[in-house]
């Protein structure tokens, strides 16, 4: 389905629920808020519905959200739009909203997207879902004002690592150049998103760096964060956001892995690669997905078992290359 068709479908909606994925990041939150503000300009009754509070780092973004457990009986939607979610599992406990809606739309840029809605638009060539929402808003004939532009800038900047990742394209820069015409304060935005951390996160970052383990002749870097370790650092789940890229920054490393114990028997796995390993294929082995250079999954097991399984899978993915992999 073309983006033009998606736009025509959205125009028919009246009460529209926008669902970003769980464990919200800058792309899904910025894209959701941008679309929310745009739909309100069209006179739509739209709401962003989340499962948990958004990370504090994005609290400055213009937009509102409602937690799913705070919805009232009067909050019914004739259309649900899922953003930046590769599969239904990323919607989690809000699935009933998706299944009970007359019209469902899925907009995403993950190559592993399962196209789970009635109307799907998936563009793996987009650096971020924010790029797609930018095009969609323009197709709908809506002016991109300062508030919408700020949200889209955060969506794109975060998913490209501040325009440092290989998914950054000339189109990315063209879109951002147009967003700057809305007079957004990128110095302030970048400082809040990329250069400001809580003291607890800074301590966690330091402690986590000391826990990096190297395997495969230094080609694989591993960090495992248990609930006990996070607590001892005086940190919380919000402080773990953004740590996934840390293992990959070690010189000589191709694949970086971050394991985070979310709760007993539930391990979140984040994969990052630098040049040649497609980590989306590794994540898919465990029911996850994402991008070639950034993917993830969740394992329902203990940390020791999760580490062993993930490490073996990563080693297997690298064996066909010229690298020598021995632990």
N, C-alpha and C positions, 0 to 999 in steps of 0.2 A: 504494500500500500504506500502511496506517495504521501509526502507531508502535506500537500495541498488537500488530499482526501481527508487526512486527519483533522486539518483545520475545519473542513466542512462538517465533519462529525461533531467536533467540539462546539460549533455554533448552535447545534440543536439542543445542547444541554441547558438546563435551568438551574438545578441544584447539583453542584459538582463537587465531588470530594477528590482531593489531590493527596496521593499516598506516596511519600518518600520512603526509601527502604529503612530498615532497622539499623541501629548504630550509625545514625546520620552523619554524613561527611559534608564538606563544603559544596560539592557538586549537587547532591540531591536536595540539600536544604536551600541553596541559592536558586536552583532551578525551580523548586516548588514555590518559593516566595515570589519569584519573578512571574511565574505563570499565574499565581493567585492575584497579584496586583493587576496583571493584564486582563484577566477574566472579569475582575470587578469593573474595569473600565468599559467592558462590554455589557455591563449590567447584570452579570451572572451572580447568583448566590453561591459563592465558592468558599471552601474551607480546606486548609491543610490539616490532615489528621495524622498524628504521629503516635507511636507506642510509648515513647519515653521523651522526657525533656531533651531539647537539642543541646549539644555541647556548649558550654559557656562562651567559648571562643567565637561563636557565631551569634551571640545574643544581641549584638549591635545591628544586625541586619534588619532592614525595614520589612515587616511582615508579621503575621500572627499565625499561631497554630493552636489546635485543640487536641488534647490527648484523648485517645479512643475511649478510655474508661470514664471520660467526662461528657461524652455525647449523651444527649437526652433522647427521649422517644420521638421528639419532633425533628431530630436530625436525620432525615432520610435523603438519599441521593439518587437521582435518576441517571447519573453518570459518575464513574470512577476513573480517574486518570492515575496510573502508576508511573512514577518517574525513577529512572536510574536503577531499576530492579531487574536483575537477570532472570529471576524465576519467582514463583509464588512464595517460596520459602522466605524471601526477603520481605514479604508483607507480614508474615507471621500471624499474630493474633487478630489482625484486621481483615483477614481473608473473607470473613462473613460479609463485609462491606462490598468487597469485589464480587462475590458470588451472588449477592442479593440485588445488584445493580442491573438495570435494564441494558445499559450500554457500558462497555469497558474498553479502556484505551491503555496501551502500553507503549511508552516512549523511552528509548534507551540507546546506549552506545556500546554495550558489552557484546562481544562476538559470540559469547556462550548463551545469549538470551534464548529462552525457550518459547517465546511468542505465545504467551499464555492468555492473552486477552482476545476479545472479538476483533479489535482493530489494533494492529501492531505497526510501529515504525521503529526499526532498529538500524542504526547507522554506525557500524564499527569504525568508520573512517573519521568520525567526529572525535575530537580530543576529549570532549566532555558532553554530558547531556545538556549542559548550559548552552553549547553551540547550537544544538537542535532547537532548544526553546527560543533562542535568539531568532532563528529563522522562522519559527512558528509564529512568534509575536509579530514579526514584520509581515508575514503572510496574512495575518488577521487584521492588518491595517491599524495596529495599535502603536501609538507613539512610545518610544522607549525613553521614559523620563529618568531622572536621577536615581530614584529609588529602585526601579527595575534594573537600571544599568549597574548599580552597586551589587545587586544580587547576582546578576549574570557574570560580572567580573570575578566575584569570589568563586562562583561555580567553576569557571574556566581556569582561573589562576591556581586553585587548589588541585584540580585533577591533572594539571600539567606540571605540578611541583614548582610553581612560580615560573613557568615557561622553560623549565630545564629538562623535562622528560622528552623522550623521542616521539611522543604522540603530538607534540607541538608542531603546527604546520603554518604555512603562509596564511591560510584561511583563519587560523587562530588569531594571528596578529592583526589581520584585517578587521575581524570582528571586534577585538579589543580596542583598536584605533577608533572605531565607530562609537564604542561605549564611552570612550574618553570625551567625546563631543558632548556628552550629557553632563559634563563638569563634575564628575565624581572625584573624590579626594583619594587617589590611589596611594599616596604616601601614608595617609592615616589608615586606610584599609589594610595595606601590606604590613604595617607595623602591628596592627591588632591580630592579624591572622598568622603571620610568619615570625614576628620578632618579639612577641609578648607571651610569656609562659608564667604559670604560677610557681611559687617556690617549691611546692610539693612535686610538680612535674619536673622541675630542673633537677631535684634530688633523685627522682626516679630515673631520669635520663642518665645521670652520672652512675647510679648503681647498676642500671641495665647495661651500660657500656662495659662495666667491669665483669659482666657475666657472659660476654660474647664467647662462644666456642667455635673453633674452626675445624672443618672436616674437609676431606677430599683434596688434600694438598693445598689447602687454603682457598679453594674455590667455593666453599659453602660456609656461610656464617649463620650461627644459630643463637637466638636468645629465648629463654623460657621464663615467663613471669607467672609465678604461682600467686594465689590469693594471699598467702602468708607474706610473700616477698613484697607485694604491692602495699599491704597494710603496714609492714615494718618500715617502708619508705615514707609513710604518712601520706600516701597518695590514694587515688580512687580511679574508677574506670575512665573518667573523663581525661585523666592525666596520661593514660596509655595511648590516646589518640595522637597519631603522627609518628609513633615510634617504629612503625613497620619498616620504614626506609633505613633505619639506623644500621642494621647488620650489613646491608648492601654497600654502605659507604666505605667499608674496610678495603684497603688497597689489595687488588688481586682477586677479590670476591666476585663471583658471577651470580650466585643465588643467595639472597638473604632471607631468613625465615624468622618470624616472630610468633611464638606460641603464648597465648594469654589465657589463663584459667578464668573463665567468666563465672563459673560456679562448679561445685563438685561434679565430675563426669561430663564436663562441657568445656572443650578447649577450642578457642578461636585461633585459626591458623592464617597468617598473612604471608604471602610469598611475594618477593620482589626479585627481578633479575636485571642485569645490566646490558647484555649484548645479544646472546644467542639462545638462551633457554626460554622456551614458551611455558611460562608458569601457569597459564590458563589450562593447559593440558594436564598438569600435575594436580591442580585444584579439582578438575573434573573427575579425577580418579576417586575423590572423596566426596563427590556430590556437590562440589562448589563450582566456581567459575570466575570470570572477570576478563582481564586483558592479557596480552602476551607478556608484558613486563610487570603487571600488578594484578594479583588474584588472591582469592581466599576461600576458606571453607570452615566448617565447624565439625569437630569430632566429638562424639559422645563416648568418652573414655577418660582414663586418668592421664596425667601429664607424661609419665614415663612411657606408656604405650603409644601415646600420640607422637612423641618425639621419635621413637623407633620407627614407626610406620612412615612418618613424613620424611625422615632422613633417608630411608631406603628408597622411597619413591623418587626423591631428588637425585640420589646417586644413579638410579636406573635411567633417569632422563638425560644424564650427562655422559653415560658410558659410550654412546655412539660417536661422541666428539673425540677430538685428539687429546682431551684432558685425561690425566691419570687420576682415578678416583680411588683412594684408599683411606679408610678412617684410622 
